């Protein structure tokens, strides 16, 4: 029985918030790649978007982040918020959180907790979101052949554009428990 839920999705889709809700409700531990990436960006004196561009020619950055997840396949009771955990932990319950670009850019531009990602407004945030997504998708295809844009790679896709994080967590827990009950 799989005891790991991996979350990935669009920037600003609520991955961190939903992950914390899942952990609290299920009693699972939380592993968060975004924080690791932000720390690396700070260490290099870069924004996360700049780090993504830098990573295109410096694969050691992705390896530093991604090798963490290879060993987690044998773990239990984890919620993993990561762009590629679904790929590195194939037996996990794989969730993709989808969000409209307009909603994502508003969320990100208004999020004061994103100290390494500050934008003048939603328009600038949208441009950076698109650039970061393109950079990450290209890099992950080149490095691993992992297509984050292919929804068939995921057990569940939840559109968080117009629902609360609690509603997203409810949908994930419901689908996850149904899968567990069926032995899948």
C-alpha positions in Angstrom: 0.0 0.0 0.0 1.4 3.4 -1.1 1.9 5.8 1.8 3.3 8.7 -0.1 1.4 11.5 -1.7 3.4 13.5 -4.2 2.1 16.9 -5.3 3.2 19.0 -8.2 1.5 21.5 -10.3 1.3 25.0 -11.6 3.1 27.8 -9.8 0.7 29.5 -7.4 -1.7 26.5 -7.4 -1.5 26.1 -3.6 0.8 23.1 -3.4 2.4 24.2 -0.1 -0.9 25.1 1.6 -2.6 21.9 0.4 0.4 19.8 1.4 0.4 21.2 4.9 -3.4 20.5 5.2 -2.9 16.9 4.0 -0.1 16.4 6.5 -2.2 17.8 9.4 -5.3 15.7 8.4 -3.4 12.5 7.7 -0.6 12.8 10.3 2.0 12.5 7.5 5.4 14.2 7.4 6.1 17.0 4.9 9.0 17.4 2.5 9.1 20.6 0.5 11.3 21.1 -2.5 10.4 24.8 -3.0 12.2 25.7 0.2 15.3 23.8 -0.9 15.3 25.6 -4.2 14.8 29.0 -2.6 17.7 28.4 -0.3 20.0 27.4 -3.2 18.8 30.5 -5.1 19.7 32.7 -2.1 23.1 30.9 -1.8 23.8 31.8 -5.4 22.4 35.3 -5.0 19.6 34.6 -7.5 15.9 34.6 -7.8 14.3 31.3 -8.3 13.7 32.2 -12.0 17.4 33.1 -12.4 18.3 29.8 -10.7 16.1 27.9 -13.1 17.8 29.6 -16.1 21.2 28.9 -14.5 20.2 25.2 -14.0 19.7 24.8 -17.7 23.5 24.8 -18.1 24.4 23.5 -14.6 22.7 20.2 -14.1 24.3 19.8 -10.7 21.6 22.1 -9.3 18.8 19.8 -10.3 20.7 16.8 -9.1 21.3 18.4 -5.7 17.5 18.8 -5.4 16.3 15.6 -7.1 18.6 13.1 -5.5 16.8 13.8 -2.2 13.7 12.1 -3.6 15.3 8.9 -5.1 15.8 7.5 -1.6 12.3 8.3 -0.4 10.6 5.5 -2.4 10.8 3.2 0.6 9.4 5.8 3.0 5.9 5.9 4.4 3.5 8.6 5.6 4.9 11.4 3.5 3.5 14.3 1.6 6.1 15.5 -0.9 5.7 18.9 -2.6 8.1 18.7 -5.5 8.1 19.2 -9.3 9.5 15.7 -9.9 8.7 13.6 -6.9 6.0 11.9 -8.9 8.8 10.8 -11.3 11.3 9.7 -8.7 8.7 8.0 -6.5 6.6 6.2 -9.1 4.6 4.1 -6.6 3.3 7.3 -4.9 -0.2 8.7 -5.2 0.6 11.4 -7.8 -1.4 14.7 -7.7 -1.2 17.6 -10.1 -2.7 21.0 -9.0 -3.8 23.0 -12.0 -4.5 26.7 -11.8 -5.4 29.4 -14.4 -2.4 31.7 -15.2 -4.4 34.8 -14.1 -5.2 33.2 -10.7 -1.6 32.0 -10.2 -0.1 35.4 -11.0 -2.5 37.2 -8.6 -1.7 34.7 -5.8 2.1 34.9 -6.4 2.2 38.7 -6.7 0.2 39.1 -3.5 2.1 36.5 -1.5 4.4 38.5 0.9 6.0 35.2 2.0 7.8 34.8 -1.3 10.8 36.9 -0.4 12.9 35.5 -3.3 10.1 36.2 -5.8 8.7 39.7 -5.6 6.9 41.2 -8.6 5.6 44.7 -9.4 2.2 43.2 -10.1 0.3 40.3 -11.6 1.5 41.0 -15.2 5.2 40.7 -14.2 4.4 37.6 -12.1 2.6 36.0 -15.1 5.6 36.5 -17.4 7.9 35.0 -14.8 5.6 32.1 -14.2 5.6 31.3 -17.9 9.3 31.6 -18.1 9.9 29.4 -15.1 7.5 26.8 -16.2 9.1 26.6 -19.7 12.6 26.4 -18.2 11.6 23.7 -15.8 9.7 21.6 -18.3 12.5 21.8 -20.9 15.2 20.9 -18.3 13.2 18.0 -16.9 12.6 16.6 -20.3 16.3 17.0 -21.2 17.6 15.5 -17.9 15.1 12.7 -17.2 12.6 12.5 -20.0 10.0 13.6 -17.5 7.0 15.4 -19.0 5.4 17.5 -16.3 2.8 18.8 -18.8 1.4 15.3 -19.5 -1.6 14.9 -17.2 -1.7 11.1 -17.8 1.4 10.9 -15.5 -0.8 11.7 -12.5 -3.4 9.8 -10.5 -5.4 12.9 -9.8 -5.6 16.4 -11.3 -7.3 19.1 -9.2 -8.1 22.5 -10.6 -7.5 24.9 -7.7 -8.5 28.1 -9.6 -11.8 28.5 -7.9 -11.8 26.2 -4.9 -10.3 26.6 -1.4 -7.2 24.7 -0.3 -9.5 22.8 2.1 -11.7 21.7 -0.8 -8.6 20.6 -2.7 -7.3 18.7 0.3 -10.7 17.0 0.7 -10.7 15.9 -3.0 -7.2 14.5 -2.7 -7.8 12.7 0.6 -11.1 11.2 -0.8 -9.3 9.9 -4.0 -6.3 8.7 -2.0 -8.4 6.8 0.5 -10.5 5.2 -2.3 -7.3 4.1 -3.9 -5.9 2.7 -0.6 -9.2 0.8 0.0 -9.1 -0.8 -3.4 -5.5 -1.9 -2.8 -4.1 0.2 -5.6 
